[in-house]
Amino acid sequence: MTEINLDNTVAAIAAELPGAAELFRRHDISFCCGGNVPLSEAAEKAGLAPTALLSELQALVEAARRDAPDQTSDLIAHILDRYHQVHRAELAWLIPLAQKVERVHGDHPSAPIGLSQVLEHLRYELESHMMKEEQVLFPMMGRGGSPVIAHPIAQMRHEHEEEVEHLRTIEHVTHGLSLPPGACGSWTALYTGLRKFTDDLVAHMHLENAVLFPRFEAQSQAAG
């Protein structure tokens, strides 16, 4: 998402713009179940001036642009080191921690029932997605692209949309990553880790969708 207007839905902005989810949580704006509303309407319901909220989001757009290395090889290396390896490491401890919290606090009305299952599905799909990039797409980009590169890129974009659905489910089952009063250390650590992981995944997808992929889609169109 390169530009935002007041007609964009809250759900779309949260899924595509790094930092938007946390901004919405801070303003108590739901972007999972109630997210299919225009930004203008969501702002008014939250008691905010729509233009003020829009300015905050536009600042996030500018910040996201600054996070992308100029050279394609550097950008791919950044994605691999900052996101692929980090996602793998974080899911390795988030899933058992989610299982523990569900097991110990399953009778609590705010318990994130089903969270560990969602994270397991996400890990399976994300691992497959990242392996395709590492073994096929990124090497193809490293060789300067290909006339057929638009096809694997389109598949990666489609899989990003599926990952967004998992993020919305996580937001739903955790009640917006909202801890109940007196939450234990494990529950607190779980939601702290999830907040970073979900924000990272949105930033990862944004770098690919908005910065990396367009460099090669333009090349593929020119070849066609």
ABEGO torsion letter per residue (X at the ends): XABBBAABBAAAAAAABBGAAAAAAAAGBBABAAAABBAAAAAAAAGBBAAAAAAAAAAAAAAAAAABBABAAAAAAAAAAAAAAAAAAAAAAAAAAAAAAAAAAAABAABBBGAAAAAAAAAAAAAAAAAAAAAAAAAAAAAGEBAAAAAAAAAAAAAAAAAAAAAAAAAAAAGGGBBBBGBBAAAAAAAAAAAAAAAAAAAAAAAAAAAAAAAAAAAAAAAX
